[in-house]
Amino acid sequence: MANDKVVSERPAAAAEPPRTYRHGLARPSTYKIGYSLGKWLPRGALFVLADLLADATHWTNPEPARILRANLRSAFPRWSEREVEDLSKRIFRNFARNLVDYGRFDTITDEALDRLIPSAQNLHYLEESFSNGRGVILVTGHIGNWELGALFFARHGFKINVVTIPEGRERIDSIRGAYRMRQDIRTIVIDGSPFSSLEIVSALRRGEIVAMLVDRWEGADGVPAKLFGAERRFPRGPFVLSRATGAPVIPAFIVREGSIYRGVVDPPFIMEEPEDEPGARRVSESLERMIRTYPDQWYNFAPR
């Protein structure tokens, strides 16, 4: 019965893949070159190159930069134009640095990884949630280095399944998929097939993590919630899954602080009420708090 309910209600972002808004850093060639250089150059040198590439991308990609500034103005209306412009440049740089670290972790030792991501705030929420044997629905957004989140939790002994929508560029999808596979991170692609929903439910029943990005939903059946005072839509999937399987929903993030990263895990909740809006509000509140704390790591290149 749980399976039928989840499939019929499309638990993950499925039928209507969101439109992507690309900039020069989100190209297959950039990923490939960055991963190759990451094997040979030290991190500091790679960051210098990443900053130069980010500055050039910010200058030569006016549309993504314009969208980013508009989103920042909506979220932080009291900031001056100079502050918004400076922040947008730092966001491009941090995005490029994220790619550096993501690429380097393909060959980095476990000891070096532990030095770069030494801890997670409130990791006990995640550990305690596994005691019910129903798995965990981990939700996050385009803030910090979300790709490293799966690697961090896998390093701490959690089995990870990353739910993803096809990017629209097969080369980037294949690069990310191959990278995750080498780190024993499974990818579940939501392509409209009912089998993807069954895969998600099976992973939860095995007591594993199902991780989802939830902050860019454009489907007609999204759940409304306020984010920075404006109504946004979140996918119903995490809340339907929680209600159907009893698995808790946990917002979690990986953000950079100086030269290292830190995990942040928020309190879990299980959807017991029939409405999805309370769950969407809790997720939105977690996202907004993290964005306010780390605004230069919010990679929101999509129009509102």
Secondary structure, 3 states (H helix, E strand, C coil): CHHHHHHHCCCCCCCCCCCCCCCCCCCHHHHHHHHHHCCCCCHHHHHHHHHHHHHHHHHHCHHHHHHHHHHHHHHCCCCCHHHHHHHHHHHHHHHHHHHHHHHHCCCCCHHHHHHHCCEEECHHHHHHHHHHCCCEEEEECCECCHHHHHHHHHHCCCCEEEEECCCCCHHHHHHHHHHHHHCCCEEEECCCCHHHHHHHHHHHHCCCEEEEECCCCCCCCCEEEEECCEEEEECCHHHHHHHHHCCCEEEEEEEEECCEEEEEECCCECCCCCCCHHHHHHHHHHHHHHHHHCHHHECCCCCC
